[in-house]
Amino acid sequence: MLFIDASQEFEKVKNQNKLRESDIDKIVNTYINREEIDKYSHRASLEEIKENDFNLNIPRYVDTFEEEEPVDLDEVCKELEKISEEMKEVDAEIKKYCDELGIKAPLF
């Protein structure tokens, strides 16, 4: 049995998505050629389907998971510290202008 996950193969159009000619061609060619394409299609044997309790949900057979890039927490902390320092400078500038105007600065 061939499973095809074409859920990312379409053009977004307002309220209803649309299959483009190229999307249709890819689906049809994959089916005709019984191709296995990483993150798109998978040929499953009856034994594999049986092992999955005959569950035919496509994600069980076609893994579309994309690994996220790791987050450099040290870099994030440095950026937050930089933003915090910039905020202090901006707050001081706002306070200066508010003092000149004789109004209370909206600082928290």
PDB file as gemmi writes it, atoms N, CA and C in Angstrom:
CRYST1    1.000    1.000    1.000  90.00  90.00  90.00 P 1                      
ATOM      1  N   MET A   1       0.852  -1.157   0.000  1.00  0.00           N  
ATOM      2  CA  MET A   1       0.000   0.000   0.000  1.00  0.00           C  
ATOM      3  C   MET A   1       0.905   1.229   0.000  1.00  0.00           C  
ATOM      4  N   LEU A   2       0.576   2.215  -0.809  1.00  0.00           N  
ATOM      5  CA  LEU A   2       1.354   3.444  -0.903  1.00  0.00           C  
ATOM      6  C   LEU A   2       0.620   4.564  -0.167  1.00  0.00           C  
ATOM      7  N   PHE A   3       1.339   5.206   0.744  1.00  0.00           N  
ATOM      8  CA  PHE A   3       0.799   6.349   1.469  1.00  0.00           C  
ATOM      9  C   PHE A   3       1.474   7.603   0.937  1.00  0.00           C  
ATOM     10  N   ILE A   4       0.674   8.614   0.619  1.00  0.00           N  
ATOM     11  CA  ILE A   4       1.192   9.887   0.133  1.00  0.00           C  
ATOM     12  C   ILE A   4       0.652  10.990   1.031  1.00  0.00           C  
ATOM     13  N   ASP A   5       1.567  11.794   1.558  1.00  0.00           N  
ATOM     14  CA  ASP A   5       1.168  12.950   2.356  1.00  0.00           C  
ATOM     15  C   ASP A   5       1.425  14.199   1.520  1.00  0.00           C  
ATOM     16  N   ALA A   6       0.412  14.642   0.821  1.00  0.00           N  
ATOM     17  CA  ALA A   6       0.521  15.819  -0.037  1.00  0.00           C  
ATOM     18  C   ALA A   6      -0.066  17.053   0.654  1.00  0.00           C  
ATOM     19  N   SER A   7      -0.092  17.024   1.969  1.00  0.00           N  
ATOM     20  CA  SER A   7      -0.736  18.104   2.721  1.00  0.00           C  
ATOM     21  C   SER A   7      -0.005  19.438   2.609  1.00  0.00           C  
ATOM     22  N   GLN A   8       1.229  19.421   2.135  1.00  0.00           N  
ATOM     23  CA  GLN A   8       1.975  20.671   1.970  1.00  0.00           C  
ATOM     24  C   GLN A   8       2.065  21.084   0.501  1.00  0.00           C  
ATOM     25  N   GLU A   9       1.417  20.332  -0.366  1.00  0.00           N  
ATOM     26  CA  GLU A   9       1.512  20.552  -1.809  1.00  0.00           C  
ATOM     27  C   GLU A   9       0.255  21.250  -2.319  1.00  0.00           C  
ATOM     28  N   PHE A  10       0.173  22.561  -2.112  1.00  0.00           N  
ATOM     29  CA  PHE A  10      -0.986  23.306  -2.586  1.00  0.00           C  
ATOM     30  C   PHE A  10      -0.652  24.790  -2.572  1.00  0.00           C  
ATOM     31  N   GLU A  11      -1.527  25.551  -3.169  1.00  0.00           N  
ATOM     32  CA  GLU A  11      -1.414  27.006  -3.158  1.00  0.00           C  
ATOM     33  C   GLU A  11      -2.486  27.543  -2.223  1.00  0.00           C  
ATOM     34  N   LYS A  12      -2.078  28.418  -1.312  1.00  0.00           N  
ATOM     35  CA  LYS A  12      -3.060  29.008  -0.397  1.00  0.00           C  
ATOM     36  C   LYS A  12      -3.826  30.097  -1.140  1.00  0.00           C  
ATOM     37  N   VAL A  13      -5.143  29.942  -1.177  1.00  0.00           N  
ATOM     38  CA  VAL A  13      -6.009  30.907  -1.854  1.00  0.00           C  
ATOM     39  C   VAL A  13      -7.161  31.225  -0.924  1.00  0.00           C  
ATOM     40  N   LYS A  14      -7.170  32.433  -0.391  1.00  0.00           N  
ATOM     41  CA  LYS A  14      -8.217  32.924   0.510  1.00  0.00           C  
ATOM     42  C   LYS A  14      -8.853  31.832   1.366  1.00  0.00           C  
ATOM     43  N   ASN A  15     -10.122  31.498   1.106  1.00  0.00           N  
ATOM     44  CA  ASN A  15     -10.851  30.557   1.954  1.00  0.00           C  
ATOM     45  C   ASN A  15     -10.676  29.098   1.557  1.00  0.00           C  
ATOM     46  N   GLN A  16     -10.139  28.859   0.372  1.00  0.00           N  
ATOM     47  CA  GLN A  16     -10.032  27.480  -0.098  1.00  0.00           C  
ATOM     48  C   GLN A  16      -8.689  27.295  -0.783  1.00  0.00           C  
ATOM     49  N   ASN A  17      -7.930  26.287  -0.366  1.00  0.00           N  
ATOM     50  CA  ASN A  17      -6.644  26.019  -0.983  1.00  0.00           C  
ATOM     51  C   ASN A  17      -6.846  25.364  -2.344  1.00  0.00           C  
ATOM     52  N   LYS A  18      -5.809  25.458  -3.182  1.00  0.00           N  
ATOM     53  CA  LYS A  18      -5.944  24.979  -4.548  1.00  0.00           C  
ATOM     54  C   LYS A  18      -4.741  24.119  -4.920  1.00  0.00           C  
ATOM     55  N   LEU A  19      -4.999  22.960  -5.512  1.00  0.00           N  
ATOM     56  CA  LEU A  19      -3.922  22.132  -6.045  1.00  0.00           C  
ATOM     57  C   LEU A  19      -3.479  22.730  -7.376  1.00  0.00           C  
ATOM     58  N   ARG A  20      -2.173  22.952  -7.496  1.00  0.00           N  
ATOM     59  CA  ARG A  20      -1.622  23.440  -8.750  1.00  0.00           C  
ATOM     60  C   ARG A  20      -1.372  22.240  -9.664  1.00  0.00           C  
ATOM     61  N   GLU A  21      -1.157  22.521 -10.923  1.00  0.00           N  
ATOM     62  CA  GLU A  21      -0.865  21.450 -11.887  1.00  0.00           C  
ATOM     63  C   GLU A  21       0.363  20.644 -11.445  1.00  0.00           C  
ATOM     64  N   SER A  22       1.376  21.347 -10.949  1.00  0.00           N  
ATOM     65  CA  SER A  22       2.600  20.663 -10.502  1.00  0.00           C  
ATOM     66  C   SER A  22       2.328  19.766  -9.290  1.00  0.00           C  
ATOM     67  N   ASP A  23       1.411  20.181  -8.409  1.00  0.00           N  
ATOM     68  CA  ASP A  23       1.051  19.363  -7.241  1.00  0.00           C  
ATOM     69  C   ASP A  23       0.360  18.087  -7.686  1.00  0.00           C  
ATOM     70  N   ILE A  24      -0.554  18.236  -8.611  1.00  0.00           N  
ATOM     71  CA  ILE A  24      -1.285  17.078  -9.137  1.00  0.00           C  
ATOM     72  C   ILE A  24      -0.319  16.130  -9.825  1.00  0.00           C  
ATOM     73  N   ASP A  25       0.595  16.682 -10.639  1.00  0.00           N  
ATOM     74  CA  ASP A  25       1.585  15.848 -11.337  1.00  0.00           C  
ATOM     75  C   ASP A  25       2.440  15.063 -10.346  1.00  0.00           C  
ATOM     76  N   LYS A  26       2.863  15.726  -9.268  1.00  0.00           N  
ATOM     77  CA  LYS A  26       3.710  15.049  -8.277  1.00  0.00           C  
ATOM     78  C   LYS A  26       2.946  13.901  -7.620  1.00  0.00           C  
ATOM     79  N   ILE A  27       1.707  14.152  -7.254  1.00  0.00           N  
ATOM     80  CA  ILE A  27       0.886  13.110  -6.624  1.00  0.00           C  
ATOM     81  C   ILE A  27       0.695  11.935  -7.580  1.00  0.00           C  
ATOM     82  N   VAL A  28       0.289  12.233  -8.798  1.00  0.00           N  
ATOM     83  CA  VAL A  28       0.009  11.183  -9.782  1.00  0.00           C  
ATOM     84  C   VAL A  28       1.279  10.411 -10.122  1.00  0.00           C  
ATOM     85  N   ASN A  29       2.389  11.110 -10.362  1.00  0.00           N  
ATOM     86  CA  ASN A  29       3.640  10.421 -10.701  1.00  0.00           C  
ATOM     87  C   ASN A  29       4.151   9.565  -9.554  1.00  0.00           C  
ATOM     88  N   THR A  30       4.013  10.060  -8.341  1.00  0.00           N  
ATOM     89  CA  THR A  30       4.421   9.269  -7.175  1.00  0.00           C  
ATOM     90  C   THR A  30       3.588   8.001  -7.091  1.00  0.00           C  
ATOM     91  N   TYR A  31       2.305   8.126  -7.347  1.00  0.00           N  
ATOM     92  CA  TYR A  31       1.408   6.975  -7.295  1.00  0.00           C  
ATOM     93  C   TYR A  31       1.727   5.985  -8.420  1.00  0.00           C  
ATOM     94  N   ILE A  32       1.844   6.487  -9.635  1.00  0.00           N  
ATOM     95  CA  ILE A  32       2.090   5.603 -10.788  1.00  0.00           C  
ATOM     96  C   ILE A  32       3.422   4.866 -10.628  1.00  0.00           C  
ATOM     97  N   ASN A  33       4.457   5.584 -10.177  1.00  0.00           N  
ATOM     98  CA  ASN A  33       5.792   4.990 -10.046  1.00  0.00           C  
ATOM     99  C   ASN A  33       6.002   4.297  -8.706  1.00  0.00           C  
ATOM    100  N   ARG A  34       4.980   4.371  -7.842  1.00  0.00           N  
ATOM    101  CA  ARG A  34       5.055   3.743  -6.515  1.00  0.00           C  
ATOM    102  C   ARG A  34       6.335   4.165  -5.790  1.00  0.00           C  
ATOM    103  N   GLU A  35       6.645   5.469  -5.879  1.00  0.00           N  
ATOM    104  CA  GLU A  35       7.887   6.010  -5.337  1.00  0.00           C  
ATOM    105  C   GLU A  35       7.819   6.225  -3.833  1.00  0.00           C  
ATOM    106  N   GLU A  36       8.957   6.003  -3.199  1.00  0.00           N  
ATOM    107  CA  GLU A  36       9.125   6.387  -1.797  1.00  0.00           C  
ATOM    108  C   GLU A  36       9.930   7.670  -1.806  1.00  0.00           C  
ATOM    109  N   ILE A  37       9.334   8.731  -1.295  1.00  0.00           N  
ATOM    110  CA  ILE A  37       9.994  10.037  -1.230  1.00  0.00           C  
ATOM    111  C   ILE A  37       9.987  10.469   0.230  1.00  0.00           C  
ATOM    112  N   ASP A  38      11.169  10.799   0.730  1.00  0.00           N  
ATOM    113  CA  ASP A  38      11.312  11.181   2.132  1.00  0.00           C  
ATOM    114  C   ASP A  38      10.350  12.313   2.482  1.00  0.00           C  
ATOM    115  N   LYS A  39       9.619  12.139   3.565  1.00  0.00           N  
ATOM    116  CA  LYS A  39       8.649  13.108   4.100  1.00  0.00           C  
ATOM    117  C   LYS A  39       7.472  13.369   3.158  1.00  0.00           C  
ATOM    118  N   TYR A  40       7.267  12.472   2.180  1.00  0.00           N  
ATOM    119  CA  TYR A  40       6.165  12.653   1.226  1.00  0.00           C  
ATOM    120  C   TYR A  40       5.383  11.358   0.985  1.00  0.00           C  
ATOM    121  N   SER A  41       6.105  10.251   0.776  1.00  0.00           N  
ATOM    122  CA  SER A  41       5.392   9.003   0.493  1.00  0.00           C  
ATOM    123  C   SER A  41       6.138   7.811   1.091  1.00  0.00           C  
ATOM    124  N   HIS A  42       5.372   6.731   1.282  1.00  0.00           N  
ATOM    125  CA  HIS A  42       5.952   5.511   1.852  1.00  0.00           C  
ATOM    126  C   HIS A  42       5.173   4.301   1.356  1.00  0.00           C  
ATOM    127  N   ARG A  43       5.913   3.285   0.932  1.00  0.00           N  
ATOM    128  CA  ARG A  43       5.298   2.008   0.554  1.00  0.00           C  
ATOM    129  C   ARG A  43       5.323   1.107   1.782  1.00  0.00           C  
ATOM    130  N   ALA A  44       4.155   0.779   2.248  1.00  0.00           N  
ATOM    131  CA  ALA A  44       4.060  -0.061   3.443  1.00  0.00           C  
ATOM    132  C   ALA A  44       3.616  -1.465   3.044  1.00  0.00           C  
ATOM    133  N   SER A  45       4.251  -2.435   3.650  1.00  0.00           N  
ATOM    134  CA  SER A  45       3.848  -3.823   3.413  1.00  0.00           C  
ATOM    135  C   SER A  45       2.622  -4.139   4.265  1.00  0.00           C  
ATOM    136  N   LEU A  46       1.939  -5.198   3.911  1.00  0.00           N  
ATOM    137  CA  LEU A  46       0.786  -5.633   4.701  1.00  0.00           C  
ATOM    138  C   LEU A  46       1.230  -5.961   6.127  1.00  0.00           C  
ATOM    139  N   GLU A  47       2.427  -6.503   6.261  1.00  0.00           N  
ATOM    140  CA  GLU A  47       2.958  -6.822   7.590  1.00  0.00           C  
ATOM    141  C   GLU A  47       3.135  -5.552   8.429  1.00  0.00           C  
ATOM    142  N   GLU A  48       3.654  -4.477   7.809  1.00  0.00           N  
ATOM    143  CA  GLU A  48       3.828  -3.216   8.525  1.00  0.00           C  
ATOM    144  C   GLU A  48       2.472  -2.638   8.951  1.00  0.00           C  
ATOM    145  N   ILE A  49       1.500  -2.735   8.062  1.00  0.00           N  
ATOM    146  CA  ILE A  49       0.150  -2.253   8.381  1.00  0.00           C  
ATOM    147  C   ILE A  49      -0.450  -3.082   9.511  1.00  0.00           C  
ATOM    148  N   LYS A  50      -0.224  -4.379   9.458  1.00  0.00           N  
ATOM    149  CA  LYS A  50      -0.719  -5.268  10.517  1.00  0.00           C  
ATOM    150  C   LYS A  50      -0.074  -4.896  11.856  1.00  0.00           C  
ATOM    151  N   GLU A  51       1.248  -4.603  11.841  1.00  0.00           N  
ATOM    152  CA  GLU A  51       1.958  -4.203  13.059  1.00  0.00           C  
ATOM    153  C   GLU A  51       1.375  -2.918  13.648  1.00  0.00           C  
ATOM    154  N   ASN A  52       0.784  -2.107  12.794  1.00  0.00           N  
ATOM    155  CA  ASN A  52       0.148  -0.868  13.236  1.00  0.00           C  
ATOM    156  C   ASN A  52      -1.348  -1.056  13.482  1.00  0.00           C  
ATOM    157  N   ASP A  53      -1.742  -2.290  13.744  1.00  0.00           N  
ATOM    158  CA  ASP A  53      -3.144  -2.616  14.032  1.00  0.00           C  
ATOM    159  C   ASP A  53      -4.088  -2.142  12.934  1.00  0.00           C  
ATOM    160  N   PHE A  54      -3.610  -2.192  11.700  1.00  0.00           N  
ATOM    161  CA  PHE A  54      -4.392  -1.806  10.521  1.00  0.00           C  
ATOM    162  C   PHE A  54      -4.834  -0.349  10.560  1.00  0.00           C  
ATOM    163  N   ASN A  55      -4.103   0.438  11.322  1.00  0.00           N  
ATOM    164  CA  ASN A  55      -4.354   1.883  11.371  1.00  0.00           C  
ATOM    165  C   ASN A  55      -3.785   2.484  10.086  1.00  0.00           C  
ATOM    166  N   LEU A  56      -4.622   3.158   9.308  1.00  0.00           N  
ATOM    167  CA  LEU A  56      -4.202   3.697   8.012  1.00  0.00           C  
ATOM    168  C   LEU A  56      -3.978   5.208   8.027  1.00  0.00           C  
ATOM    169  N   ASN A  57      -3.791   5.784   9.200  1.00  0.00           N  
ATOM    170  CA  ASN A  57      -3.498   7.215   9.277  1.00  0.00           C  
ATOM    171  C   ASN A  57      -2.147   7.494   8.628  1.00  0.00           C  
ATOM    172  N   ILE A  58      -2.131   8.423   7.707  1.00  0.00           N  
ATOM    173  CA  ILE A  58      -0.922   8.715   6.932  1.00  0.00           C  
ATOM    174  C   ILE A  58       0.279   9.058   7.812  1.00  0.00           C  
ATOM    175  N   PRO A  59       0.136   9.884   8.858  1.00  0.00           N  
ATOM    176  CA  PRO A  59       1.313  10.223   9.671  1.00  0.00           C  
ATOM    177  C   PRO A  59       1.985   9.016  10.327  1.00  0.00           C  
ATOM    178  N   ARG A  60       1.284   7.929  10.442  1.00  0.00           N  
ATOM    179  CA  ARG A  60       1.877   6.721  11.002  1.00  0.00           C  
ATOM    180  C   ARG A  60       2.922   6.133  10.048  1.00  0.00           C  
ATOM    181  N   TYR A  61       2.805   6.450   8.780  1.00  0.00           N  
ATOM    182  CA  TYR A  61       3.676   5.866   7.763  1.00  0.00           C  
ATOM    183  C   TYR A  61       4.601   6.883   7.098  1.00  0.00           C  
ATOM    184  N   VAL A  62       4.152   8.121   6.977  1.00  0.00           N  
ATOM    185  CA  VAL A  62       4.961   9.159   6.337  1.00  0.00           C  
ATOM    186  C   VAL A  62       5.357  10.159   7.419  1.00  0.00           C  
ATOM    187  N   ASP A  63       6.638  10.147   7.768  1.00  0.00           N  
ATOM    188  CA  ASP A  63       7.144  11.032   8.817  1.00  0.00           C  
ATOM    189  C   ASP A  63       7.471  12.382   8.207  1.00  0.00           C  
ATOM    190  N   THR A  64       6.688  13.405   8.542  1.00  0.00           N  
ATOM    191  CA  THR A  64       6.914  14.748   8.004  1.00  0.00           C  
ATOM    192  C   THR A  64       7.548  15.677   9.035  1.00  0.00           C  
ATOM    193  N   PHE A  65       7.972  15.109  10.160  1.00  0.00           N  
ATOM    194  CA  PHE A  65       8.550  15.914  11.234  1.00  0.00           C  
ATOM    195  C   PHE A  65       9.820  16.606  10.754  1.00  0.00           C  
ATOM    196  N   GLU A  66       9.904  17.907  10.987  1.00  0.00           N  
ATOM    197  CA  GLU A  66      11.089  18.692  10.653  1.00  0.00           C  
ATOM    198  C   GLU A  66      11.796  19.047  11.956  1.00  0.00           C  
ATOM    199  N   GLU A  67      13.050  18.692  12.029  1.00  0.00           N  
ATOM    200  CA  GLU A  67      13.857  19.004  13.204  1.00  0.00           C  
ATOM    201  C   GLU A  67      14.047  20.517  13.290  1.00  0.00           C  
ATOM    202  N   GLU A  68      13.772  21.083  14.451  1.00  0.00           N  
ATOM    203  CA  GLU A  68      13.972  22.514  14.638  1.00  0.00           C  
ATOM    204  C   GLU A  68      15.442  22.785  14.933  1.00  0.00           C  
ATOM    205  N   GLU A  69      15.887  23.961  14.501  1.00  0.00           N  
ATOM    206  CA  GLU A  69      17.262  24.333  14.788  1.00  0.00           C  
ATOM    207  C   GLU A  69      17.415  24.545  16.288  1.00  0.00           C  
ATOM    208  N   PRO A  70      18.549  24.115  16.845  1.00  0.00           N  
ATOM    209  CA  PRO A  70      18.749  24.306  18.284  1.00  0.00           C  
ATOM    210  C   PRO A  70      18.847  25.787  18.617  1.00  0.00           C  
ATOM    211  N   VAL A  71      18.378  26.121  19.801  1.00  0.00           N  
ATOM    212  CA  VAL A  71      18.409  27.504  20.273  1.00  0.00           C  
ATOM    213  C   VAL A  71      19.653  27.684  21.131  1.00  0.00           C  
ATOM    214  N   ASP A  72      20.442  28.703  20.813  1.00  0.00           N  
ATOM    215  CA  ASP A  72      21.639  29.023  21.587  1.00  0.00           C  
ATOM    216  C   ASP A  72      21.195  29.890  22.766  1.00  0.00           C  
ATOM    217  N   LEU A  73      20.995  29.254  23.920  1.00  0.00           N  
ATOM    218  CA  LEU A  73      20.475  29.969  25.089  1.00  0.00           C  
ATOM    219  C   LEU A  73      21.429  31.048  25.582  1.00  0.00           C  
ATOM    220  N   ASP A  74      22.732  30.824  25.448  1.00  0.00           N  
ATOM    221  CA  ASP A  74      23.690  31.867  25.847  1.00  0.00           C  
ATOM    222  C   ASP A  74      23.492  33.109  24.987  1.00  0.00           C  
ATOM    223  N   GLU A  75      23.286  32.919  23.693  1.00  0.00           N  
ATOM    224  CA  GLU A  75      23.065  34.047  22.784  1.00  0.00           C  
ATOM    225  C   GLU A  75      21.748  34.747  23.096  1.00  0.00           C  
ATOM    226  N   VAL A  76      20.717  33.973  23.418  1.00  0.00           N  
ATOM    227  CA  VAL A  76      19.424  34.553  23.785  1.00  0.00           C  
ATOM    228  C   VAL A  76      19.574  35.393  25.051  1.00  0.00           C  
ATOM    229  N   CYS A  77      20.304  34.896  26.033  1.00  0.00           N  
ATOM    230  CA  CYS A  77      20.517  35.649  27.282  1.00  0.00           C  
ATOM    231  C   CYS A  77      21.261  36.951  27.014  1.00  0.00           C  
ATOM    232  N   LYS A  78      22.279  36.890  26.148  1.00  0.00           N  
ATOM    233  CA  LYS A  78      23.027  38.104  25.802  1.00  0.00           C  
ATOM    234  C   LYS A  78      22.107  39.122  25.130  1.00  0.00           C  
ATOM    235  N   GLU A  79      21.266  38.641  24.233  1.00  0.00           N  
ATOM    236  CA  GLU A  79      20.335  39.533  23.532  1.00  0.00           C  
ATOM    237  C   GLU A  79      19.338  40.157  24.506  1.00  0.00           C  
ATOM    238  N   LEU A  80      18.843  39.363  25.461  1.00  0.00           N  
ATOM    239  CA  LEU A  80      17.915  39.894  26.470  1.00  0.00           C  
ATOM    240  C   LEU A  80      18.587  40.938  27.352  1.00  0.00           C  
ATOM    241  N   GLU A  81      19.841  40.691  27.715  1.00  0.00           N  
ATOM    242  CA  GLU A  81      20.584  41.670  28.513  1.00  0.00           C  
ATOM    243  C   GLU A  81      20.762  42.970  27.728  1.00  0.00           C  
ATOM    244  N   LYS A  82      21.082  42.849  26.438  1.00  0.00           N  
ATOM    245  CA  LYS A  82      21.258  44.024  25.584  1.00  0.00           C  
ATOM    246  C   LYS A  82      19.944  44.811  25.493  1.00  0.00           C  
ATOM    247  N   ILE A  83      18.844  44.107  25.305  1.00  0.00           N  
ATOM    248  CA  ILE A  83      17.526  44.754  25.220  1.00  0.00           C  
ATOM    249  C   ILE A  83      17.196  45.442  26.541  1.00  0.00           C  
ATOM    250  N   SER A  84      17.503  44.776  27.640  1.00  0.00           N  
ATOM    251  CA  SER A  84      17.243  45.359  28.962  1.00  0.00           C  
ATOM    252  C   SER A  84      18.020  46.656  29.142  1.00  0.00           C  
ATOM    253  N   GLU A  85      19.275  46.681  28.729  1.00  0.00           N  
ATOM    254  CA  GLU A  85      20.091  47.892  28.830  1.00  0.00           C  
ATOM    255  C   GLU A  85      19.519  49.000  27.947  1.00  0.00           C  
ATOM    256  N   GLU A  86      19.088  48.636  26.739  1.00  0.00           N  
ATOM    257  CA  GLU A  86      18.488  49.620  25.833  1.00  0.00           C  
ATOM    258  C   GLU A  86      17.200  50.180  26.430  1.00  0.00           C  
ATOM    259  N   MET A  87      16.432  49.322  27.083  1.00  0.00           N  
ATOM    260  CA  MET A  87      15.184  49.767  27.721  1.00  0.00           C  
ATOM    261  C   MET A  87      15.474  50.773  28.839  1.00  0.00           C  
ATOM    262  N   LYS A  88      16.529  50.514  29.601  1.00  0.00           N  
ATOM    263  CA  LYS A  88      16.903  51.446  30.676  1.00  0.00           C  
ATOM    264  C   LYS A  88      17.251  52.815  30.085  1.00  0.00           C  
ATOM    265  N   GLU A  89      17.978  52.812  28.971  1.00  0.00           N  
ATOM    266  CA  GLU A  89      18.353  54.073  28.320  1.00  0.00           C  
ATOM    267  C   GLU A  89      17.104  54.792  27.807  1.00  0.00           C  
ATOM    268  N   VAL A  90      16.198  54.057  27.191  1.00  0.00           N  
ATOM    269  CA  VAL A  90      14.963  54.645  26.668  1.00  0.00           C  
ATOM    270  C   VAL A  90      14.116  55.182  27.821  1.00  0.00           C  
ATOM    271  N   ASP A  91      14.008  54.425  28.902  1.00  0.00           N  
ATOM    272  CA  ASP A  91      13.242  54.879  30.068  1.00  0.00           C  
ATOM    273  C   ASP A  91      13.833  56.168  30.638  1.00  0.00           C  
ATOM    274  N   ALA A  92      15.172  56.255  30.688  1.00  0.00           N  
ATOM    275  CA  ALA A  92      15.826  57.453  31.211  1.00  0.00           C  
ATOM    276  C   ALA A  92      15.518  58.649  30.300  1.00  0.00           C  
ATOM    277  N   GLU A  93      15.527  58.416  28.996  1.00  0.00           N  
ATOM    278  CA  GLU A  93      15.224  59.477  28.038  1.00  0.00           C  
ATOM    279  C   GLU A  93      13.774  59.941  28.193  1.00  0.00           C  
ATOM    280  N   ILE A  94      12.861  59.002  28.336  1.00  0.00           N  
ATOM    281  CA  ILE A  94      11.444  59.345  28.532  1.00  0.00           C  
ATOM    282  C   ILE A  94      11.273  60.140  29.824  1.00  0.00           C  
ATOM    283  N   LYS A  95      11.938  59.699  30.886  1.00  0.00           N  
ATOM    284  CA  LYS A  95      11.839  60.404  32.170  1.00  0.00           C  
ATOM    285  C   LYS A  95      12.342  61.829  32.043  1.00  0.00           C  
ATOM    286  N   LYS A  96      13.452  61.997  31.317  1.00  0.00           N  
ATOM    287  CA  LYS A  96      14.016  63.333  31.114  1.00  0.00           C  
ATOM    288  C   LYS A  96      12.996  64.247  30.429  1.00  0.00           C  
ATOM    289  N   TYR A  97      12.359  63.763  29.365  1.00  0.00           N  
ATOM    290  CA  TYR A  97      11.372  64.572  28.652  1.00  0.00           C  
ATOM    291  C   TYR A  97      10.147  64.858  29.527  1.00  0.00           C  
ATOM    292  N   CYS A  98       9.715  63.865  30.269  1.00  0.00           N  
ATOM    293  CA  CYS A  98       8.554  64.059  31.146  1.00  0.00           C  
ATOM    294  C   CYS A  98       8.870  65.081  32.237  1.00  0.00           C  
ATOM    295  N   ASP A  99      10.105  65.032  32.788  1.00  0.00           N  
ATOM    296  CA  ASP A  99      10.511  66.004  33.800  1.00  0.00           C  
ATOM    297  C   ASP A  99      10.489  67.414  33.216  1.00  0.00           C  
ATOM    298  N   GLU A 100      10.960  67.548  31.978  1.00  0.00           N  
ATOM    299  CA  GLU A 100      10.962  68.859  31.320  1.00  0.00           C  
ATOM    300  C   GLU A 100       9.535  69.379  31.145  1.00  0.00           C  
ATOM    301  N   LEU A 101       8.604  68.447  30.886  1.00  0.00           N  
ATOM    302  CA  LEU A 101       7.216  68.835  30.686  1.00  0.00           C  
ATOM    303  C   LEU A 101       6.434  68.958  32.001  1.00  0.00           C  
ATOM    304  N   GLY A 102       7.083  68.527  33.069  1.00  0.00           N  
ATOM    305  CA  GLY A 102       6.434  68.601  34.383  1.00  0.00           C  
ATOM    306  C   GLY A 102       5.337  67.577  34.570  1.00  0.00           C  
ATOM    307  N   ILE A 103       5.483  66.434  33.923  1.00  0.00           N  
ATOM    308  CA  ILE A 103       4.486  65.357  34.076  1.00  0.00           C  
ATOM    309  C   ILE A 103       5.165  64.113  34.607  1.00  0.00           C  
ATOM    310  N   LYS A 104       4.340  63.252  35.138  1.00  0.00           N  
ATOM    311  CA  LYS A 104       4.851  62.004  35.680  1.00  0.00           C  
ATOM    312  C   LYS A 104       5.234  61.062  34.537  1.00  0.00           C  
ATOM    313  N   ALA A 105       6.401  60.479  34.627  1.00  0.00           N  
ATOM    314  CA  ALA A 105       6.867  59.552  33.587  1.00  0.00           C  
ATOM    315  C   ALA A 105       6.125  58.230  33.696  1.00  0.00           C  
ATOM    316  N   PRO A 106       5.701  57.676  32.568  1.00  0.00           N  
ATOM    317  CA  PRO A 106       4.970  56.386  32.593  1.00  0.00           C  
ATOM    318  C   PRO A 106       5.924  55.201  32.677  1.00  0.00           C  
ATOM    319  N   LEU A 107       6.717  55.151  33.730  1.00  0.00           N  
ATOM    320  CA  LEU A 107       7.683  54.087  33.891  1.00  0.00           C  
ATOM    321  C   LEU A 107       7.181  53.090  34.938  1.00  0.00           C  
ATOM    322  N   PHE A 108       7.475  51.877  34.713  1.00  0.00           N  
ATOM    323  CA  PHE A 108       6.988  50.814  35.607  1.00  0.00           C  
ATOM    324  C   PHE A 108       8.124  50.170  36.331  1.00  0.00           C  
TER     325      PHE A 108                                                      
END                                                                             
